[in-house]
Amino acid sequence: MNWDRVEGQWKQMKGSVKSRWGKLTDDDLNVISGKKDQLVGRIQERYGIAKDEADKQVNEWNAALADDNARETRPLDRKAG
């Protein structure tokens, strides 16, 4: 998913972020406010991991969102019967 869309839909994304990274607080999510670098930094701090690992996790989460979005908008395959 394009990060601009994540940023624009941040209020809706908070639940997904919170379920993926439960150590992030509501205050963290408000400060992050959809900024990727802020999200990576907060994950790095809360989980004590390297920046590269936090960035990798965010990219994987974002890719999963894109996959979910594609599945929701893809027409159903129907066999002619």
N, C-alpha and C positions, 0 to 999 in steps of 0.2 A: 504494500500500500504506500502510496506517495506520502512522504512525511508531512507535507502541507495539509493533507486530509486528516492525518492523525492530530495535528495541531489544531485544526479547525473543529474537530469533533472531540476534543480532549475531555469534555464533561462526560460524554458517552463512553470514552475509552478508560476512564478511571477505574471502573469495576474490573475490566480485563487486566489492567496493570496491577491492581491490588490482589487479584487472585493469582497472578503469576509471581509477584514479588511481595509477599505478605508482610515483610518487615518494613515496607514503606508506609509512613504515616499519612493521614489525611493532610497534615501540614506540608509534608514532602510533596504530595500530589498537587497541592495548590501552588507551591513554589515552582515546581517543574513546569506547570501550565503548558504542557505540550511540547516543550523544547527538548529535542533529542539529547543534546549535550548535558542538559540538567538531569535528565532521566538516567543517563549513563553514570554521571557523577554520583547521584544519590544511591544507585545500586552498588556502585563501587564502595561507597562509604558504609552502607548498611550491612553489606555482605562480606566486606573485607577481601574483595577480589581485585585483580588487576583491571586496569581500564580496558585492555584488549578483550578480556573475558566478558566484562559488562557490556561492551559494545557488541560482541558476538551474540550475547543473549538477547539484546534489544533487537538486533537485526533478525534473529530467528523468530522472535515474537511478532515482529512486523510482517515477516514473510508468511507466518501462519494466519495473520489477519487477512492478508491479501488472498490466500488460498480459501479461507472461509468465505470471504466476500465473493470470490469467483464462483464458488459452489452455489451460493445463494442466488446469483444472477444467471447462472447457466440454465438454459431450457432443459426440461426433462427429455431424456432419450426415450422415444416410443417406437416400438416395433409395429410395423404394419401387420394387421391381423386378419 
